[in-house]
């Protein structure tokens, strides 16, 4: 297994474990010399779902794989089904 430097993963694309594009790694959060979380710049199509936010911090425990891309657990993301159900109830 090859250990990557943090500078090597900045800018890498991030996908959910179900294969959906999420964004790109923008920054790492460190706590006591360990990776605590990753700040991800979200794709423009997700910004509306996230209330216009340009980025989110995903705790490192939700990262499933790091290589040429990042794979994160979809459970770390806000549920889109709830928003869709609420909007359909209003119609």
N, C-alpha and C positions, 0 to 999 in steps of 0.2 A: 504494500500500500504506500502510495506516495503522498506525503503531507504537503498541502498547498499553503503558500503564504497568503495572508489576507489581501495583499495588493494584487494577487493573481485572480481573486474572485470578484473584485469590485467590477461592476458593469456586466456581470454574467446574467443571463436571462433566467427568470424564475417561473417554474410551472407547478401546478398542483399535482398531487398524486393521481388525479383523474385525467391529466393531460391538458388542462386549460392553461393558457398563457396568463401570468399574473403581473409581471413587471421585470425590473432589473435591480440587482444589488447596488445600493447607493453608499451604504456605510455599515460598519460593524460597531456594536456596543460591547465594551469590555467591562468586566467586573472582577476584581482581584485576579487579573491576568488570565481570565477565562472568557470565552465568548458567551455573552449573556443573550444577545439578540441581534437581529439583522434588520436594518432599515431598508425597505424596498420601495423604490419609486414605481407606483402602479401604472399600468397601461391606461390610456385615455378612456377605453370602454369601461373600465372598472371604477374610474373616478366618480361617476354618477352614482353607482351603487354604494360607494363609501362616503357619500355626502360631499363630494367635491374634494376630498383629501387627495393630495398629491403623493402621499407615501404613508406607509404603515410600518410598525415595528413588529416583527414576528419573533417570538422567543426561540432560541436555538433548539429547544427540545422538539419543535415542530418541523425541523429540517430533516428530511429523510435521506437525501443524497446530495453530494457536492462533487461535481466533475466539470464537464464542459458546460453544464447547466445546473441549477439548483432545483431540487424537487422538495416541495413542502407539503405537509399534511393539510388537506382541504378543510379539516375540522378547525384549523386555526383562523379561518376566515369567517366574516359575518355571513349569516344564512341569507341567501337570496330568495329562497322559497317563501320566507315570512313576508318580505317586502312585496313579492308578487301576489300573495294571497290577500294582503291588506289592500293593495291597490285595486284588485278585482272586486273586493267587497264594496268599495266605494262607488263602483259603476252601476 
